[in-house]
């Protein structure tokens, strides 16, 4: 497995955070489970919270990838 540049890794404990694809796949599973229903309120809240954390991990990976692309092309980061 190729090692990724730290610039693309999420800032929060990169060693413990899942990779982008793993976080995305788990997030999709969380969404499917929430959409299917049949969970208790506590289970649904726990799933929602997990989904929020996974979405943040994915966004950090994407932001890191954008920074690397901007650095490689010499472009200034887009103002968001």
C-alpha positions as CSV (number, residue, x, y, z in Angstrom):
1,X,0.0,0.0,0.0
2,X,1.4,3.4,-1.0
3,X,2.0,5.8,1.9
4,X,0.1,9.1,1.5
5,X,1.5,12.6,2.0
6,X,0.6,14.0,5.4
7,X,-0.8,17.1,3.7
8,X,-3.8,15.0,2.5
9,X,-4.4,13.4,5.9
10,X,-7.0,14.7,8.2
11,X,-5.6,16.9,10.9
12,X,-7.2,15.0,13.8
13,X,-4.9,12.1,14.8
14,X,-4.1,11.0,11.2
15,X,-3.0,7.5,12.5
16,X,-6.4,6.8,14.0
17,X,-8.6,8.4,11.4
18,X,-9.8,6.1,8.6
19,X,-8.7,6.7,5.1
20,X,-11.0,8.5,2.7
21,X,-12.5,5.4,1.0
22,X,-13.0,3.6,4.3
23,X,-14.7,6.7,5.9
24,X,-16.9,7.2,2.7
25,X,-17.9,3.6,2.6
26,X,-18.8,3.5,6.3
27,X,-20.7,6.8,5.9
28,X,-22.7,5.3,3.1
29,X,-23.5,2.3,5.4
30,X,-24.6,4.7,8.2
31,X,-26.9,6.6,5.7
32,X,-28.4,3.3,4.5
33,X,-29.1,2.1,8.1
34,X,-30.7,5.5,9.0
35,X,-32.9,5.4,5.8
36,X,-34.0,1.9,6.5
37,X,-35.3,2.8,9.9
38,X,-36.1,0.1,12.5
39,X,-33.6,1.5,15.0
40,X,-34.3,2.9,18.4
41,X,-33.9,6.7,19.0
42,X,-30.6,6.1,20.8
43,X,-29.3,3.9,18.0
44,X,-30.4,6.5,15.4
45,X,-28.7,9.3,17.3
46,X,-25.5,7.3,17.6
47,X,-25.6,6.6,13.9
48,X,-26.2,10.2,13.1
49,X,-23.2,11.3,15.3
50,X,-21.0,8.7,13.7
51,X,-22.1,9.9,10.3
52,X,-21.2,13.5,11.2
53,X,-17.7,12.4,12.3
54,X,-17.2,10.4,9.1
55,X,-18.4,13.3,7.0
56,X,-15.9,15.6,8.7
57,X,-13.1,13.0,8.1
58,X,-14.0,12.9,4.4
59,X,-14.1,16.7,4.1
60,X,-10.6,16.9,5.7
61,X,-9.3,14.4,3.2
62,X,-10.8,16.4,0.3
63,X,-9.5,19.7,1.7
64,X,-6.0,18.1,2.0
65,X,-6.2,16.9,-1.5
66,X,-7.2,20.3,-2.7
67,X,-4.3,21.9,-0.9
68,X,-1.9,19.4,-2.5
69,X,-3.3,20.1,-6.0
70,X,-3.1,23.9,-5.4
71,X,0.5,23.5,-4.3
72,X,1.4,21.3,-7.2
73,X,-0.2,23.7,-9.8
74,X,1.0,26.9,-8.0
75,X,-2.6,28.1,-7.6
76,X,-3.8,30.1,-4.6
77,X,-6.4,28.3,-2.4
78,X,-10.0,29.2,-3.3
79,X,-11.7,31.3,-0.7
80,X,-14.7,29.5,0.7
